[in-house]
Amino acid sequence: MKKMLKSLTAAAFGILLLSSNVSALPFEAKIECKNNNCRNFRMGMYQIKNTVTMKVLVEKVKGSRMAMRLMNDKGQILHEETFGKSFSKFGRSLNFSEIPDGNYTLEISDNEERIVRYIRLATKNVSEVSRTLVAMN
């Protein structure tokens, strides 16, 4: 009797799952702040002179969590860090000395808004080019 009750319950549950429409909750994209005018936080970023290090400074409202992501041009996350609710200011140094040349994206976000900065890393090699001039008649 127990086996029959379990079988009927499983069958009813399976029919219920198959007959209902599966729908996901709509995904709400975060609002991208332009000109650093987010309601909950502000961000500053600068390159340290004569180095390949960027300094990132964020000031936020206490009580909100923040996330910082560094991604390459393929969208792969190279570095991700979260900051707790108790911080109101934080700063990080990002050292690009061991990262290959390319385009990178730095995203700072909370639950509602985000700031995106694009970084282009290019090594300038200084070298003498030897040329040979060949003239033909």
Biotite code that builds the C-alpha atoms (Angstrom):
import biotite.structure as struc

atoms = struc.array([
    struc.Atom([0.000, 0.000, 0.000], chain_id="A", res_id=1, res_name="MET", atom_name="CA", element="C"),
    struc.Atom([2.848, 2.387, 0.853], chain_id="A", res_id=2, res_name="LYS", atom_name="CA", element="C"),
    struc.Atom([4.555, 1.683, -2.460], chain_id="A", res_id=3, res_name="LYS", atom_name="CA", element="C"),
    struc.Atom([1.344, 2.377, -4.336], chain_id="A", res_id=4, res_name="MET", atom_name="CA", element="C"),
    struc.Atom([0.800, 5.664, -2.481], chain_id="A", res_id=5, res_name="LEU", atom_name="CA", element="C"),
    struc.Atom([4.377, 6.760, -3.193], chain_id="A", res_id=6, res_name="LYS", atom_name="CA", element="C"),
    struc.Atom([4.004, 5.844, -6.870], chain_id="A", res_id=7, res_name="SER", atom_name="CA", element="C"),
    struc.Atom([0.746, 7.792, -7.189], chain_id="A", res_id=8, res_name="LEU", atom_name="CA", element="C"),
    struc.Atom([2.251, 10.807, -5.433], chain_id="A", res_id=9, res_name="THR", atom_name="CA", element="C"),
    struc.Atom([5.317, 10.739, -7.685], chain_id="A", res_id=10, res_name="ALA", atom_name="CA", element="C"),
    struc.Atom([3.149, 10.379, -10.799], chain_id="A", res_id=11, res_name="ALA", atom_name="CA", element="C"),
    struc.Atom([0.890, 13.265, -9.746], chain_id="A", res_id=12, res_name="ALA", atom_name="CA", element="C"),
    struc.Atom([3.894, 15.439, -9.019], chain_id="A", res_id=13, res_name="PHE", atom_name="CA", element="C"),
    struc.Atom([5.450, 14.547, -12.387], chain_id="A", res_id=14, res_name="GLY", atom_name="CA", element="C"),
    struc.Atom([2.241, 15.388, -14.256], chain_id="A", res_id=15, res_name="ILE", atom_name="CA", element="C"),
    struc.Atom([2.018, 18.670, -12.371], chain_id="A", res_id=16, res_name="LEU", atom_name="CA", element="C"),
    struc.Atom([5.583, 19.585, -13.363], chain_id="A", res_id=17, res_name="LEU", atom_name="CA", element="C"),
    struc.Atom([5.135, 18.631, -16.996], chain_id="A", res_id=18, res_name="LEU", atom_name="CA", element="C"),
    struc.Atom([1.824, 20.409, -17.417], chain_id="A", res_id=19, res_name="SER", atom_name="CA", element="C"),
    struc.Atom([2.835, 23.708, -15.844], chain_id="A", res_id=20, res_name="SER", atom_name="CA", element="C"),
    struc.Atom([4.641, 26.369, -17.819], chain_id="A", res_id=21, res_name="ASN", atom_name="CA", element="C"),
    struc.Atom([8.144, 27.019, -16.622], chain_id="A", res_id=22, res_name="VAL", atom_name="CA", element="C"),
    struc.Atom([8.960, 30.705, -16.441], chain_id="A", res_id=23, res_name="SER", atom_name="CA", element="C"),
    struc.Atom([11.913, 32.502, -14.960], chain_id="A", res_id=24, res_name="ALA", atom_name="CA", element="C"),
    struc.Atom([11.780, 35.761, -13.131], chain_id="A", res_id=25, res_name="LEU", atom_name="CA", element="C"),
    struc.Atom([12.712, 38.689, -15.354], chain_id="A", res_id=26, res_name="PRO", atom_name="CA", element="C"),
    struc.Atom([16.332, 39.699, -15.083], chain_id="A", res_id=27, res_name="PHE", atom_name="CA", element="C"),
    struc.Atom([16.739, 43.332, -14.136], chain_id="A", res_id=28, res_name="GLU", atom_name="CA", element="C"),
    struc.Atom([19.912, 44.807, -15.558], chain_id="A", res_id=29, res_name="ALA", atom_name="CA", element="C"),
    struc.Atom([21.857, 47.186, -13.385], chain_id="A", res_id=30, res_name="LYS", atom_name="CA", element="C"),
    struc.Atom([21.706, 50.834, -14.350], chain_id="A", res_id=31, res_name="ILE", atom_name="CA", element="C"),
    struc.Atom([25.032, 52.065, -15.738], chain_id="A", res_id=32, res_name="GLU", atom_name="CA", element="C"),
    struc.Atom([25.998, 55.396, -14.196], chain_id="A", res_id=33, res_name="CYS", atom_name="CA", element="C"),
    struc.Atom([27.412, 57.992, -16.543], chain_id="A", res_id=34, res_name="LYS", atom_name="CA", element="C"),
    struc.Atom([29.818, 60.702, -15.368], chain_id="A", res_id=35, res_name="ASN", atom_name="CA", element="C"),
    struc.Atom([30.154, 59.046, -11.946], chain_id="A", res_id=36, res_name="ASN", atom_name="CA", element="C"),
    struc.Atom([26.680, 60.111, -10.774], chain_id="A", res_id=37, res_name="ASN", atom_name="CA", element="C"),
    struc.Atom([25.483, 56.990, -8.932], chain_id="A", res_id=38, res_name="CYS", atom_name="CA", element="C"),
    struc.Atom([23.208, 57.493, -5.956], chain_id="A", res_id=39, res_name="ARG", atom_name="CA", element="C"),
    struc.Atom([24.991, 55.087, -3.607], chain_id="A", res_id=40, res_name="ASN", atom_name="CA", element="C"),
    struc.Atom([28.658, 55.392, -4.510], chain_id="A", res_id=41, res_name="PHE", atom_name="CA", element="C"),
    struc.Atom([31.405, 57.336, -6.312], chain_id="A", res_id=42, res_name="ARG", atom_name="CA", element="C"),
    struc.Atom([34.549, 56.022, -7.957], chain_id="A", res_id=43, res_name="MET", atom_name="CA", element="C"),
    struc.Atom([37.929, 57.449, -8.927], chain_id="A", res_id=44, res_name="GLY", atom_name="CA", element="C"),
    struc.Atom([40.742, 55.808, -10.852], chain_id="A", res_id=45, res_name="MET", atom_name="CA", element="C"),
    struc.Atom([44.201, 56.950, -11.918], chain_id="A", res_id=46, res_name="TYR", atom_name="CA", element="C"),
    struc.Atom([47.494, 55.512, -13.133], chain_id="A", res_id=47, res_name="GLN", atom_name="CA", element="C"),
    struc.Atom([50.498, 55.796, -10.838], chain_id="A", res_id=48, res_name="ILE", atom_name="CA", element="C"),
    struc.Atom([53.175, 57.761, -12.685], chain_id="A", res_id=49, res_name="LYS", atom_name="CA", element="C"),
    struc.Atom([55.770, 55.740, -14.651], chain_id="A", res_id=50, res_name="ASN", atom_name="CA", element="C"),
    struc.Atom([54.222, 52.385, -13.679], chain_id="A", res_id=51, res_name="THR", atom_name="CA", element="C"),
    struc.Atom([51.605, 49.970, -14.980], chain_id="A", res_id=52, res_name="VAL", atom_name="CA", element="C"),
    struc.Atom([49.624, 50.206, -11.730], chain_id="A", res_id=53, res_name="THR", atom_name="CA", element="C"),
    struc.Atom([46.147, 51.700, -11.486], chain_id="A", res_id=54, res_name="MET", atom_name="CA", element="C"),
    struc.Atom([44.756, 53.016, -8.205], chain_id="A", res_id=55, res_name="LYS", atom_name="CA", element="C"),
    struc.Atom([40.984, 52.554, -7.717], chain_id="A", res_id=56, res_name="VAL", atom_name="CA", element="C"),
    struc.Atom([39.191, 54.515, -4.980], chain_id="A", res_id=57, res_name="LEU", atom_name="CA", element="C"),
    struc.Atom([35.526, 54.048, -4.058], chain_id="A", res_id=58, res_name="VAL", atom_name="CA", element="C"),
    struc.Atom([33.376, 55.940, -1.581], chain_id="A", res_id=59, res_name="GLU", atom_name="CA", element="C"),
    struc.Atom([30.008, 54.386, -0.797], chain_id="A", res_id=60, res_name="LYS", atom_name="CA", element="C"),
    struc.Atom([27.042, 54.552, 1.533], chain_id="A", res_id=61, res_name="VAL", atom_name="CA", element="C"),
    struc.Atom([27.386, 52.292, 4.574], chain_id="A", res_id=62, res_name="LYS", atom_name="CA", element="C"),
    struc.Atom([25.011, 49.363, 4.540], chain_id="A", res_id=63, res_name="GLY", atom_name="CA", element="C"),
    struc.Atom([25.412, 48.345, 0.904], chain_id="A", res_id=64, res_name="SER", atom_name="CA", element="C"),
    struc.Atom([27.695, 45.673, -0.538], chain_id="A", res_id=65, res_name="ARG", atom_name="CA", element="C"),
    struc.Atom([29.962, 46.447, -3.471], chain_id="A", res_id=66, res_name="MET", atom_name="CA", element="C"),
    struc.Atom([31.723, 44.266, -6.029], chain_id="A", res_id=67, res_name="ALA", atom_name="CA", element="C"),
    struc.Atom([34.755, 45.030, -8.184], chain_id="A", res_id=68, res_name="MET", atom_name="CA", element="C"),
    struc.Atom([35.468, 42.918, -11.276], chain_id="A", res_id=69, res_name="ARG", atom_name="CA", element="C"),
    struc.Atom([38.348, 43.082, -13.728], chain_id="A", res_id=70, res_name="LEU", atom_name="CA", element="C"),
    struc.Atom([37.523, 41.318, -17.004], chain_id="A", res_id=71, res_name="MET", atom_name="CA", element="C"),
    struc.Atom([39.385, 40.779, -20.254], chain_id="A", res_id=72, res_name="ASN", atom_name="CA", element="C"),
    struc.Atom([37.915, 41.476, -23.702], chain_id="A", res_id=73, res_name="ASP", atom_name="CA", element="C"),
    struc.Atom([36.427, 37.939, -23.815], chain_id="A", res_id=74, res_name="LYS", atom_name="CA", element="C"),
    struc.Atom([34.430, 38.584, -20.641], chain_id="A", res_id=75, res_name="GLY", atom_name="CA", element="C"),
    struc.Atom([36.503, 36.284, -18.439], chain_id="A", res_id=76, res_name="GLN", atom_name="CA", element="C"),
    struc.Atom([36.812, 37.528, -14.867], chain_id="A", res_id=77, res_name="ILE", atom_name="CA", element="C"),
    struc.Atom([40.483, 37.983, -13.971], chain_id="A", res_id=78, res_name="LEU", atom_name="CA", element="C"),
    struc.Atom([39.946, 39.499, -10.517], chain_id="A", res_id=79, res_name="HIS", atom_name="CA", element="C"),
    struc.Atom([36.829, 39.796, -8.388], chain_id="A", res_id=80, res_name="GLU", atom_name="CA", element="C"),
    struc.Atom([36.513, 41.317, -4.961], chain_id="A", res_id=81, res_name="GLU", atom_name="CA", element="C"),
    struc.Atom([33.550, 42.168, -2.746], chain_id="A", res_id=82, res_name="THR", atom_name="CA", element="C"),
    struc.Atom([33.410, 44.817, -0.044], chain_id="A", res_id=83, res_name="PHE", atom_name="CA", element="C"),
    struc.Atom([31.166, 44.484, 2.984], chain_id="A", res_id=84, res_name="GLY", atom_name="CA", element="C"),
    struc.Atom([28.469, 46.709, 4.360], chain_id="A", res_id=85, res_name="LYS", atom_name="CA", element="C"),
    struc.Atom([30.637, 48.180, 7.117], chain_id="A", res_id=86, res_name="SER", atom_name="CA", element="C"),
    struc.Atom([33.076, 49.974, 4.766], chain_id="A", res_id=87, res_name="PHE", atom_name="CA", element="C"),
    struc.Atom([32.345, 53.489, 3.569], chain_id="A", res_id=88, res_name="SER", atom_name="CA", element="C"),
    struc.Atom([35.635, 53.973, 1.656], chain_id="A", res_id=89, res_name="LYS", atom_name="CA", element="C"),
    struc.Atom([38.114, 51.583, 0.120], chain_id="A", res_id=90, res_name="PHE", atom_name="CA", element="C"),
    struc.Atom([41.001, 51.650, -2.319], chain_id="A", res_id=91, res_name="GLY", atom_name="CA", element="C"),
    struc.Atom([42.874, 49.047, -4.311], chain_id="A", res_id=92, res_name="ARG", atom_name="CA", element="C"),
    struc.Atom([45.984, 49.007, -6.461], chain_id="A", res_id=93, res_name="SER", atom_name="CA", element="C"),
    struc.Atom([45.735, 46.943, -9.625], chain_id="A", res_id=94, res_name="LEU", atom_name="CA", element="C"),
    struc.Atom([49.143, 45.920, -10.946], chain_id="A", res_id=95, res_name="ASN", atom_name="CA", element="C"),
    struc.Atom([49.112, 45.150, -14.681], chain_id="A", res_id=96, res_name="PHE", atom_name="CA", element="C"),
    struc.Atom([52.802, 44.208, -14.953], chain_id="A", res_id=97, res_name="SER", atom_name="CA", element="C"),
    struc.Atom([52.173, 40.483, -15.517], chain_id="A", res_id=98, res_name="GLU", atom_name="CA", element="C"),
    struc.Atom([49.053, 40.822, -17.668], chain_id="A", res_id=99, res_name="ILE", atom_name="CA", element="C"),
    struc.Atom([49.404, 40.677, -21.467], chain_id="A", res_id=100, res_name="PRO", atom_name="CA", element="C"),
    struc.Atom([48.537, 43.646, -23.651], chain_id="A", res_id=101, res_name="ASP", atom_name="CA", element="C"),
    struc.Atom([44.876, 44.010, -24.531], chain_id="A", res_id=102, res_name="GLY", atom_name="CA", element="C"),
    struc.Atom([41.582, 45.619, -23.610], chain_id="A", res_id=103, res_name="ASN", atom_name="CA", element="C"),
    struc.Atom([40.221, 45.201, -20.100], chain_id="A", res_id=104, res_name="TYR", atom_name="CA", element="C"),
    struc.Atom([37.039, 46.253, -18.327], chain_id="A", res_id=105, res_name="THR", atom_name="CA", element="C"),
    struc.Atom([36.785, 47.318, -14.695], chain_id="A", res_id=106, res_name="LEU", atom_name="CA", element="C"),
    struc.Atom([33.271, 47.181, -13.263], chain_id="A", res_id=107, res_name="GLU", atom_name="CA", element="C"),
    struc.Atom([32.303, 48.545, -9.844], chain_id="A", res_id=108, res_name="ILE", atom_name="CA", element="C"),
    struc.Atom([28.725, 47.735, -8.831], chain_id="A", res_id=109, res_name="SER", atom_name="CA", element="C"),
    struc.Atom([26.231, 47.435, -6.022], chain_id="A", res_id=110, res_name="ASP", atom_name="CA", element="C"),
    struc.Atom([22.791, 45.792, -6.174], chain_id="A", res_id=111, res_name="ASN", atom_name="CA", element="C"),
    struc.Atom([21.274, 48.547, -8.344], chain_id="A", res_id=112, res_name="GLU", atom_name="CA", element="C"),
    struc.Atom([23.952, 50.508, -10.220], chain_id="A", res_id=113, res_name="GLU", atom_name="CA", element="C"),
    struc.Atom([27.328, 50.029, -11.835], chain_id="A", res_id=114, res_name="ARG", atom_name="CA", element="C"),
    struc.Atom([30.236, 52.054, -13.186], chain_id="A", res_id=115, res_name="ILE", atom_name="CA", element="C"),
    struc.Atom([32.263, 50.608, -16.057], chain_id="A", res_id=116, res_name="VAL", atom_name="CA", element="C"),
    struc.Atom([35.742, 51.802, -17.022], chain_id="A", res_id=117, res_name="ARG", atom_name="CA", element="C"),
    struc.Atom([37.676, 50.536, -20.035], chain_id="A", res_id=118, res_name="TYR", atom_name="CA", element="C"),
    struc.Atom([41.434, 50.032, -19.811], chain_id="A", res_id=119, res_name="ILE", atom_name="CA", element="C"),
    struc.Atom([43.708, 49.557, -22.825], chain_id="A", res_id=120, res_name="ARG", atom_name="CA", element="C"),
    struc.Atom([47.066, 48.057, -21.988], chain_id="A", res_id=121, res_name="LEU", atom_name="CA", element="C"),
    struc.Atom([49.739, 48.453, -24.662], chain_id="A", res_id=122, res_name="ALA", atom_name="CA", element="C"),
    struc.Atom([53.469, 48.081, -24.276], chain_id="A", res_id=123, res_name="THR", atom_name="CA", element="C"),
    struc.Atom([55.554, 50.601, -26.134], chain_id="A", res_id=124, res_name="LYS", atom_name="CA", element="C"),
    struc.Atom([58.793, 49.024, -27.215], chain_id="A", res_id=125, res_name="ASN", atom_name="CA", element="C"),
    struc.Atom([61.454, 51.518, -28.187], chain_id="A", res_id=126, res_name="VAL", atom_name="CA", element="C"),
    struc.Atom([63.782, 50.041, -30.741], chain_id="A", res_id=127, res_name="SER", atom_name="CA", element="C"),
    struc.Atom([65.868, 51.267, -33.618], chain_id="A", res_id=128, res_name="GLU", atom_name="CA", element="C"),
    struc.Atom([64.647, 50.141, -36.983], chain_id="A", res_id=129, res_name="VAL", atom_name="CA", element="C"),
    struc.Atom([67.351, 49.499, -39.561], chain_id="A", res_id=130, res_name="SER", atom_name="CA", element="C"),
    struc.Atom([66.213, 50.151, -43.087], chain_id="A", res_id=131, res_name="ARG", atom_name="CA", element="C"),
    struc.Atom([67.857, 49.521, -46.396], chain_id="A", res_id=132, res_name="THR", atom_name="CA", element="C"),
    struc.Atom([66.973, 51.724, -49.311], chain_id="A", res_id=133, res_name="LEU", atom_name="CA", element="C"),
    struc.Atom([66.950, 49.910, -52.616], chain_id="A", res_id=134, res_name="VAL", atom_name="CA", element="C"),
    struc.Atom([66.585, 51.929, -55.804], chain_id="A", res_id=135, res_name="ALA", atom_name="CA", element="C"),
    struc.Atom([65.704, 50.316, -59.065], chain_id="A", res_id=136, res_name="MET", atom_name="CA", element="C"),
    struc.Atom([65.799, 51.824, -62.557], chain_id="A", res_id=137, res_name="ASN", atom_name="CA", element="C"),
])
